[in-house]
Amino acid sequence: MRPFPDVNSGHWTVSTNGGTRPIWSRSGQELVYVSPTGALMRVGVTSGPAWAVTTPTLVVKEGYFTNPGWWGRSYDISPDGQRFLMIKEGGVDGTAAPPSIIVVLNWFEELKRLVPTQ
């Protein structure tokens, strides 16, 4: 991490073994990143006059799509920081690709029909 806009005035290590694709939690109190093994890690962050991070903790173990050659981040964090959206490697049992995908069109119209607003 480095302060902005003076990025040369400080440099702090966040992970103990490296990592990529960081994302801040909505609270700004945690930083989540992908470890070199593909696990999702979390560190607590305290900013202000003194900078401090907690020891990294495992959030989600390896087994999800985190291809380093792929541009962008392959996961997201929920607004409350309690859930993660990730792409599972392989199929349901982790050994084979799923045989099909179901795409629902016009789902909003179906929702309006099932749950009228008036």
C-alpha positions, 0 to 999 in steps of 0.5 A, spaced: 500 500 500 502 507 498 498 513 500 495 518 495 497 522 492 504 522 495 505 515 493 513 516 495 512 517 502 510 511 504 510 503 503 506 498 507 506 490 506 499 487 506 500 480 505 505 475 508 506 471 501 504 476 496 497 476 492 493 479 487 486 482 485 485 486 491 478 489 493 476 494 499 470 492 503 465 497 503 467 499 510 474 501 508 476 497 514 478 490 510 482 489 504 481 482 500 485 479 495 487 472 492 493 469 495 498 465 490 495 459 491 488 461 489 485 462 496 481 468 498 485 472 504 482 478 508 486 483 512 483 488 517 486 495 516 487 501 520 488 508 517 489 515 520 496 517 523 498 510 524 497 505 518 496 498 521 494 491 518 492 485 521 495 478 520 492 475 513 486 470 515 483 465 510 476 467 507 475 462 502 480 456 500 483 454 493 478 451 488 475 457 485 477 461 478 482 466 479 486 465 473 492 470 473 492 471 466 485 473 466 484 481 466 480 483 472 477 481 478 474 474 478 470 475 485 466 480 489 464 482 496 457 483 498 456 490 501 456 487 508 462 484 507 459 477 509 458 474 502 463 473 496 461 472 489 466 467 486 466 462 479 467 455 481 472 451 478 469 445 474 462 443 475 458 441 482 462 436 484 468 440 482 470 434 477 467 436 470 464 442 467 456 443 468 452 440 462 448 446 461 446 453 463 439 456 464 438 463 462 432 466 464 429 472 460 424 477 462 425 475 469 423 482 472 416 482 468 415 475 472 417 478 478 412 484 477 407 479 476 408 475 482 409 480 487 404 486 485 406 493 488 399 495 489 
